[in-house]
Amino acid sequence: EADIYQTPRYLVIGTGKKITLECSQTMGHDKMYWYQQDPGMELHLIHYSYGVNSTEKGDLSSESTVSRIRTEHFPLTLESARPSHTSQYLCASSEGVIQETQYFGPGTRLLVL
Amino acid sequence: DQQVKQNSPSLSVQEGRISILNCDYTNSMFDYFLWYKKYPAEGPTFLISISSIKDKNEDGRFTVFLNKSAKHLSLHIVPSQPGDSAVYFCAASSYLNTGNQFYFGTGTSLTVIP
């Protein structure tokens, strides 16, 4: 089982602020993911990475950006937060090539006023 | 267009009885299916998975059934316990078709009544 951490757990911030959501995993997994989830809705993939210096956008269009400079770290940045960014952000990691299991962090619940 | 659907937003079951959660999918290329359990304000926790080469996988009180011809899977919890009360998400992926990208359903909120 992966140990995966997200900070902050909760964030209330004003419109226009720049924020970075942190995600770290200690299992050495190559693959990491960011999902966005609203209540009653499915998880939507917004970014993923298959290794250091590799990042891709997911199916859901997002104004956020990510970086992967170290295997264990996959931060997500919003340059200018808006109320439409209010959501829960979930980070996950996995290993393997096929039929892998993704393990999730506890999530960051973001509220933009 | 949603490729994984959970048509029951909620389910209530008496403690000790069986809980059956259902999930349908549309992409016949999916070859790996998972169930996750999620408590409020927490991330999803992996519960059980099944490969498309099987039709059943069992782990303790949890059993997942896969019917490929109907593109349907279900999660059975027997016996249900109050601690099972949570939102359950099914997910599907295909290495060849979707590059292991996961597609999730909208979740079913299970309440186990003591």
Chai-1 contact restraints between the chains, C-beta under 6 A:
chainA,res_idxA,chainB,res_idxB,connection_type,confidence,min_distance_angstrom,max_distance_angstrom,comment,restraint_id
A,M41,B,T106,contact,1.0,0.0,6.0,A-B,restraint_1
A,E42,B,F104,contact,1.0,0.0,6.0,A-B,restraint_2
A,E42,B,G105,contact,1.0,0.0,6.0,A-B,restraint_3
A,E42,B,T106,contact,1.0,0.0,6.0,A-B,restraint_4
A,L43,B,F104,contact,1.0,0.0,6.0,A-B,restraint_5
A,L90,B,G43,contact,1.0,0.0,6.0,A-B,restraint_6
A,I98,B,Y95,contact,1.0,0.0,6.0,A-B,restraint_7
A,Q99,B,Y32,contact,1.0,0.0,6.0,A-B,restraint_8
A,Q99,B,S51,contact,1.0,0.0,6.0,A-B,restraint_9
A,T101,B,F46,contact,1.0,0.0,6.0,A-B,restraint_10
A,F104,B,G43,contact,1.0,0.0,6.0,A-B,restraint_11
A,F104,B,P44,contact,1.0,0.0,6.0,A-B,restraint_12
A,G105,B,G43,contact,1.0,0.0,6.0,A-B,restraint_13
A,P106,B,E42,contact,1.0,0.0,6.0,A-B,restraint_14
A,P106,B,G43,contact,1.0,0.0,6.0,A-B,restraint_15
A,G107,B,G43,contact,1.0,0.0,6.0,A-B,restraint_16
